[in-house]
């Protein structure tokens, strides 16, 4: 698509077409006009918002016709945002007007309908009441009501800005106060991957690194304890109370995180835990709500300025994107969506919540289906409704929060990666549509470790389709689109927030390739003691390092080392004692490696006398139960077990006497459960002596992130660089 042409906003009275933009029919006094090429000298009696798709007084919105399972795309027959309005639809009737019409004599009602009156101020002694939303002769009252609706937000903004310089407003500085001469070199430096790495702050169990474009310092809120107050964030007044309570209980890590988030920096927070999950979720919801409301207030205030301007004034108000959605949240399950939505409603306390019951029925699940022996992190992730196929639009007005709004009329989109990708790709009946992601200014990805266990390709696919120039106008007023949208530079202003329990290569890839924020980016990570130390079991733990010629050959070198070294020696040493051969658990992180090992055990002549079973993420409950039973009774001496199977099911395997980790698990909690619980259970039941039980782990230099979490931050470099290749711990 050719780049959009810039234009200036037309002075005069400004309003929006019923679809939420400025495009539309030229007929009718209440219709919109196209772009910024048409000037109006007459006043409008039906004052509406630009892009916000609702009037100042928040009248009734469009009917709820979209379900979370089928979101119609723009241009479809079911999309009310793309439906061409008729003249009668441009001014909805109120109940009082309908009542007055019923009192008109039948003869009068049978007469042809009078031509619609032009929108101009009339001075009649006793004008007839119009069935439209506002009387044509009462424009002054309409404008007064519009201004009155802004007084509350004006007072809020005044209270927020008292005592603070305008330059300290991160929202204004990041999106509006832009000097092209300063921005262009920054963009070029990021494209050339010229970054300066600085220390972003440290704590007893965490550290952070800040990256900024070379030779360009970034502005960040003061993150010292006590110096960062609620006033520093320029929050809406209705959000301040919740924020004060949050920061009164925040530790140094949360203060640093809040400083980076509200400074509109990109954030990779790889220190999420069960203890701080609620605080992280509240911070993300608070920041997203504040961004949506401040964006809306800016548009409304500019509407008032443009409405009160004269034809001689050359007033330009660039305050919008191509489409309305500004915040995208990717979440793993519907229950996580419920938690995020509940946090938002607690923070903003809307007077009305449309379709809330439908949301509760579709997403919330209060029935407890998990057994008490499941780990706490498993219950937190899979408790409630664990469906990973959903998408939800949220629309905010001054007093209302609407669920299941159409994407093109939504302020926020909450979705799972799978659910949103099905919308982007379309199907046989619908064309691919991703224009509604063209103006996203904030992306929140929560519980990244859980999304990686689903399908991380969906996350990357969505990020690749963000901030692209739309294929259709969708009622956009290009005269009010920010210049950096028109120039195709939206990715440099978008804020990306990644929250995960730990870091992994796919997260680092997004951090390097997708996070190009002009405000810089910061990475938070934990300082690990080591999962093997926290295992709480005194058994021998051996770590074997293998070398590889090049990264592409690493999987083959790993397989050769496993079959020729670890597996063959295990079979030979146990051939004289059948009881020692039983109870060998082989943990395999990747399914491709699992299939390769399974085929080798089934077809190799060296393992023809070895019985084995397997449990993968694709095994049925019956197949998994049979394999576990045969392993416990000794019918299978070896059991292959994948990491994703453990993630989704958390089996408590019995009969484990020895553990071989073909690769280190991404989640350090899995290492503790496999080594400590499985071996500890066998020792406690007398199946094996503690001195004979043990675990052996295979790793390479590509596993440095996993290795740090397993052996600890102070030890992992030694295992990677030492001359030896075998390291024993007890």
N, C-alpha and C positions, 0 to 999 in steps of 0.2 A: 504494500500500500504506500502510496506517495506520502511524504510528510505533510502534516496539516499546516495550512497557511495561517500565520498569525493575523490577528485583527484586534481592534480596540472595541471595548464595550460601547454600545450605543447609549448616549445620554437619554434622559427622559424617564418615564415610569417603567419600572422593570418588574416582571412577574414571570411565572413559569407556566409552561403547558401542563396539562393534567398528567402527562407521563413523567414529569420530574425534570425535564430539560426545557430548552427554548425553541426546539424545532416544532413543527406542526403545521396545521392549516393556516392560511392567511385570512380566511373568512371568519366572521363573528367577532364581536367586540371583546370576548374573553379568550380568544385563541392566542397562541404564542407567535413569535416571529422568528425567522431563521437567522442564526449567527448574530453578528454584530453589525450587519449592513443596513438594517432598517431602523430609522428613528421614529419615535412616536411623539406627537405633540399633544395628544389627548390623554387625560388621566384615566386610570383603570379603576373600576369599582370592585373588581374581584382580586384583591391583593393576595398573591401566592408567592411561595419561596422558589428560588432558583436551585435546581438540582435536588432539593430536599423533598420534593414530591408531597408536601403537606403545607397547609396554611399556617399562619402565625398562631391561630387559636387552636391548632391541632384538631381539625374536624375529622369526621369519619374517613378512614383510609379505604384502600381497595379491598374487595372481598377476598377472603382467604381461599384460594383455589389451588394452592401448590402444596403437595405433600413432600415429605423428606425423601420419599422413594422415587419421585418423578418430578424433577424440576424442569419446567418448560424453558426452552431457550428463547432468546430474542427472535422475534419475527414469526413465532409459531402462532397457531390459531388460539392457543390457550393463554397466551401472554398478554395480560391486560396492559402492560407497560408499552407494548408495541402496537396496540390496537388503535386505529385512527378514530378519534372521538367524533361523535356527531354533535350538531349544534346544541341539541337538548342535553347532552351529557356534560357540557362545559360548565354549567352552573347547577349543581345539585340542589334540589328543593329541600327546604327544611319542613319540619312537621307543622309549624304554625302557618306557613304558606299553603300547605295542602289543605289545612282546615279552612282557611279563607276561601279557597277555590270551591270547596263543597257547598259554601253558602251562596255562591253566585247562581242566579236563576238559570234554569235549563236552557232557555233561549240564548242566553249570553254564552253559555258553555258550548252551544252548538255552532256558534259563529266561527268563521275562520280565525285562526290564531293571529294576533297582532304581530307586526314586524318587531323584532327585538330592538329596543331603544339603544342608541349610541351611548357609549360610556362617557358622559360629560356631566359636569355639575349643573344641576337644574335648581331653580328657585321657584317652586310652586307652593301656593298657600296650603294646599291639601293634596299632596301627590298620592296617587294610588300605590298600594303596596305591591312590590314586584315579587314574583316567586323565586328570584335568585337568592344567593346566599347573603348578599348585601344590597341595600337600596341604592339605585343610581344617584339619588339626591342626597346621599348621606356619606359621601366620600370622606369628609372631614372626620366623621366618627370612626370610619374604617382606619384611617391613618392614625388617629389617636389610639385606637385599640392596638394597632400594630406596634406603635411606640411603647405603649404600656406593657406589652408582652416582653419587651426588651429591657425594661427597667430593672427587673430582677437580675438578669444576667449582667447588666451594666454594673449593678451594685456589687455582684460577686467579683467581677473582674477588678473593680476598684479596690475591694478588700484584699484581693490576691496580690495586687501590684504595689500596695502601700509599702514604702520603705525599700523597694527594690528597683534598681535601674532597669530600663527596658532591655538593655543588652544582656541581662541575666535571664531573660525569657527564652528558654531553649526552643520552644515551639516556634516562636516568631523568627528567631535567629536561623533555625535550621531550614524552614520552609519559605520564608518570605524575604528576610533581609539578606539578599544574595547579590554579591558583586561578581559579575561574570569574569572580570579580569583576575579575581582570586580563585574562582572555581575551576576554570579551564586547566590551569597547571596541576591542580590536585587530581583531576580526572585523568590527565595524561600520566601522572606519576603512578596512579593505581593500575592503569592499563599496562604500564611497563613493569609492574610488580616491584616498585621502589617503595619499600616500607621501612620505617624505623621502629624497632622493638624496644619498648621501655617497660620498666617494672610498674605494674598497675596497683600493687599493694599485696601484702602478705599477712597471714595469720598463723596461728599455731597448727592448724590442720588444713590450710588452704593457701594457694598462691594465685597470682593473676599476672598476665602480660598484656600490655597495650600496644597495638599497632596503629600507626598513623602514616599518612603519605609523607615521604621524605621532604624535609625543609619546610613543612607546614604544621605548626603546633595546633592542637585541638583544644577546645574549650570544654571543661568538665566541671560539674557542680562539686563544691567542696564536700569531700566524703569523710571528713574527720568527725569522730563521735561528738555530738552536741552542736557541731557547726551546721549540719544539714538538717534543717527544719522543714515542716510541711509547707511553709510559705515559699521555700526555694523551688518547689515543684510547680507553682502556679496552678494549683488544682481548683476546680469548681468548688464552691462553698459547700455543696451538698456532699462532696467527697472528702472534705477535710477532716471531719470527725472520725471516720473510719481510718483515715491515714494516720491521724495522731495516735490512735490506739495501736496501730501496726508498728509504728516507729518507736513507740515507747517500750516495746518488747523486743525490738530488733537487735541482733548482735552485729559485730563488725562486718561479717560477711554480707548480711542483708543490707547494711548501709552502703557498702561498696557496690552491690548489685543495683540498688535503687539509684545511686548516683549515675551509674552508666546508663541505665534504662531511660531515666528522665532527661539525660543529656542527649538522647537520640543516637547513641552509639550502638553498633551491632554487638551482640553479646552471645558468647558461647559459654554457658554455665554448666560445667560438667561436675557439679558438686551437689546435685539434688539428692535428697534423702527423705526417708519417712518423717524425720523430725522437722525438716524445713519445707516439706512439700506444700503445706498450707500457706506458709508465708510467701513462697514463690508464686503460687497460684493467685494469691491476693494482690501481689505487686503487679503481676501481668494484667489482671482484670482492672485494677485501678488505673494503670497507665493507658490501657486500651480505651476505657470509658472516658478518661479525661481527654484523650486525643479526639475521639468522636465528637464529644460535646464542644470542645474548643473549635473544631472544624466547622461544626454546625453554627455556632455563634458567629463566627467570622462571616459566613455566607449570609446569615440573617441581617447582620449589621450593614453589610455592603448593599443588601437589598434596600434597606431603609435609605441609605445615602443616595443610591441611584434613583430611588423613587422621589426623593425631595430635590434632586438636582434639576437644573434648567437645561434648555437646549444649548446654551452658550458654553456650558461647562464641559470640558473634555476629561471626564472622570473614568478612570480605568480600574477595574476591580478583578484581579486575577486571583481567584481563591478556590478553584475547583480542579478536578481531574476530568478525565473523559467519562467515567462512570462513577456511581455513588459509593460502592463498597470500599472501605478504607482499611479494614482490619481483617486478616485471615488467621484463623487458629486451626492448627492440625492437631488432633487429639486421637488417642488409640481406641477408646471404646465409648459407647453411649453413656456409661456411668461417669467417665471422666468429663464428658460434656455436661452432665447434670451438675457435677461439682463446680465446674467453671461458671455455669449459668447461675447457680445458687449464690456463688460468691458475688457475681455482678449485681443481682437483685438486692443482696444485703448492702452493697456499697452505695448504689444509686437510689434504692427505695422508690421505684416508680409508683405513681398513684394508680395506674391501670396496667394490667398485663394481659394483652390479648392472646388468645389461644394457649393460655398457660395449662389448662386442664388437658388439652390435646398433647402438649409437650410431656406432661407428667405421665400420661397413659402410654406414650410411645417410647419414652426414654427411661423413666425411673422404674426401678424394680426393688421393692423393699423385702422381697422374700430371700431368706438366707439359704443358699444352695451349696455352700462350701463347708466341708467338714472342719472340725476344730483343729485337726493335726496339720493343716496347711500353713506354710510360713506366712508371716505378717505381710511381707511385700507382695506375695501372691494374692492374698485376700484383698489388699488395697487395689491391685490392678484388675482382678477378675471378679471382685465382689459386685453384686448388682447386675445390671444389664451389660454383658460383655460383648455385645454385637459390635463388630468393627466396620459396618456398612451404614453410614449415615451422612447427612449434610443438612445444615440448618441455617436459615437466614434470620438475622435479628435486626429490627428497625427501631431506632430511638427517636422519640420526639421529646418535647419539653416535659411532658408528664406521663408518657406512655412508652411501654416496651412491648413490641409486637414480635411474636414467634411465628416461624414459617412464612416470613415475608419473601417475596420473590427476590432473587439475587440482585437484579438490577435496581431494586428499590430498598436494598438492605444496607445497613452501615457495617455490620459484621457478618462474617461467614464462619461458622464452626463446622468442621467436617473431619472425617477420617480420610487418610490418603486414598484408600480404595474407593470410598464413596464419592469423593470429589473428582477423581480421575475418570470414573464412569461418566460424569457429566461433561468433562472436558473433551473426551473422545467421542461422545455421542454414541449412537447405535444405528441400526438400519433405517429407522424412521426419522432420526434427528441428526443434523449436521454437527460436527465438532464446534464447540462454542467456548471460548475463553476470554471474550471481551470484558466480562465482568471483573476480571483480575487485572485489567489494564491500569487501574488507579489505586491499587493497594499500596498503602504507605507503611503498614506495619504487619509483620508476619511473626506469629508465635507458634513455635513447635514445642509441645510439652511431652515429657516422657519419651525422649528420643530413643532410649534403649528398648522400649516396648515397640516402637514403630519399626526399629531395625529387625525385630523378630517377626514382624508381619511381612512387609516387602518394602525395602528402602527405595526400590526403583520408583515407586509411586511418589515418594517425597521429591526425588530429583526431577521427575517429570513435571510435577506441579510448579516447582521453583523455576524451571526452564520456561514456563508459560506465563510468568509474572511480568507485568509492566511492559507488555508488547502493545504496539499501536493497534487500536481496535479496527476491525474490518468494516464495521458499520458505525453510524453516528450515534444511534440510540438516544436521540433527542438532546444531544450535547450542544451547549452554547460555547463555541470555540473562542468567543471574545472574552470569556471568563476562565479559560483554562490556563493554568500556570505555564510559563514559558518553558520550564524544564521538562514538562510533559510533552509539549509540542516538539522540542528538540530531541526527544528520545532519551533523555537522561534521568528518567525516573528511578532507575536501579541505583543511582548514586545517592538518592535521598531516602530510599526505603530502609526502614529499620528491621532487622531480622534478629529475633530472640530465640535461641535454642536452649532448652532445658533438658538435661539428661543426668542420670545417676553416675555416669562415667563417660570418658571420651573414647572414641573408636575411629578408625580411618575414614569412614563415610562422613562422620561429623566434621573431621578435619578438612575433607574435600570441600564441603560447603563453606567452611570457614575461609578457605583460601580462594575459592573460585566464585562464590556467590555473594559473599559479604564485601561490598564495595562502597560502604557508607562514607560520605565525605567527613563525617564526624569521627571517623576512626572505628576500631573494633577492639574488643577486649575478650580474653579467654580466662575463665576461672577453672581451676582444677584442684583436686584434693592432694594432700600429702599423706601417703598410705603407709601404715605400719606393716602391712602384708597379710593377706588372707591366710597364709600358712601359719603365721604366728597366732592368729585369732581362731584357728581351727580347734584349739583346746584338746588336742589328742597327741600323745607322745608316740608317734610312729615314724619310720624312716620315710623321708620324702626326697626323691632323687630327681634332679633336673638335668636333662641331656640336651646339649646344643649341637645342632648339625649345621654345616655350611652349605651354601648354594652358589652356583656360578653366576646366575643372574636372577632377578626377581621373577621372570616368567617361568623359570625352571624350578622354582621353590616347591610347588606341589609334588612334582616328580621326585625331587631329592628327598622330600619328607617321606614319601611312600617307600622309596628304596631303603632308607634308613630304618623304617619301621619293620619292613618284612625281613630284611637281612640281619638286622641287629637285635631288635627288641623281641619280635614275635618268634623268630627261630630259636633264640636262646631260651625263651620261656618254654617252648615245646620240648627242647632237648633236656633241660634241667628237671622237668617234671615228668619225663617219660618213665623214670624208675619209680615214681611215687604218684599214683593216680589221684590221690586225695589232694596233693598240693597243686595239681593242675586245675582243679575245680574252683569255681568262684572268681574268675578273672573278668572284671568289668573293663571294657574298652570304650572310653568316652571320645566321641568324634564330633567336633564343632560343626562342620559343614556337611550338608547332605550329599554333595558330590563325592567327597572323600568316603563317606559312609557306604555308598554304592560300590565304590572301587574296592574297599576292604571286604565287603560282603561277597563280591564276586570272586575275589582272590581266595577267601576261605572255602568257598564252595567248589572251586575248580582246581586249585593247586594240589599237586601230588604230595607236597610236604605237610599239608593239613588235612589229608583225606581221612585220617583217623580222629580228627578233632570235631566234636559236636559243638554247634554254636546256635545261638538265637539272636534276634534283633528286635529293637524297639525304636521306631522312628516317629516323626511327627505325622506321617501318613498311615501309620498302622492303626487298625481299628481297635476298639476297646477289647474285643475278644482276642485278637491276635496278640496284643500287648499282655493281656492277662495270662495267656498260655505260655508266652516266652518267659515271663517272670516266674511262673510256677515251675517250669522245667529247669530254670536256672537255680532256683532255690533247692530243688530235690536232687540236683546233680546230673540230670539228663543232658543239660547243656553246660559244658565247662566254660564257655566264653559267651558273654552277652555284649552285643554292640548297642550303644545307646547314644542318641544324638542330643545336641544342646537344645535345639528347638523343642524336642519332645519333653525335655526336662522343664523348659520354660513354660510350656502350655499345660503340663500335667503334674509335674512335681511328684513323681512316683517315689515311694519309700521302698527302695529295693532291698531285699533280704538275701543273705547268703554271699555277700561280697567279701572275698578274702584278699584280693589284690586289685589295685586300680592302675590302669594304663591310660594316660591322657594323650591321645594322638595329637591333640593341640590344646593349648590353654583356653579355658572358657573366657568369653568376653565379660561376663558378670562374675565378679569375685565371690559373690554369695554362693554361686554354684560350686565353686571349688571347696568351700567350707562344707557344704551339704554332702558332696560326693565323698570327700576324703574323711571328714570328721564323723558324719552321721552314718554313712554306709559301713565304713570300717569299724567305727565305734560300736555300732549295733552288733556286728559279728563278734567282736571281742567280748562285749557284755553278755552275749548269749553262749559263749564258750565254743564257738565254731572255729576259732583260730586264736593262737597266742599273739600277744601284742608285738613280740619281737619278730614274728614271722610275717605280720601284715605290713603293707607298705604301698606307696604310690610312686609312680615314675612318670615324669612329664617330659614331653618332647617340644622343643621350641627352637626358633631361629631369630635372627636379628630383626626380622619383620614383626615380631611379636613383642616389641619393646613396651607398648602401652599395656598389653595384657600382663606382661611379666612384672611391670611396676606394681600393678594391683595385687599380684600374687605374692611376690617376695618382699615388696616394700620399696619405697622411694630411695632409701639409702643403699640398697643391695643390688638393684637390677642392673646398674651400669657395670658392676663387677662381673656379673654373669655374662654380659654381652661382650666384654672386652678382655677377660682373663684368658691366659693361654690354654688352660684346661677346657674340656668340653663336658665334664660331669661334675655336678655339685650336689653334695648330700647335706640334708638338714634333718634334725630330729626334734 
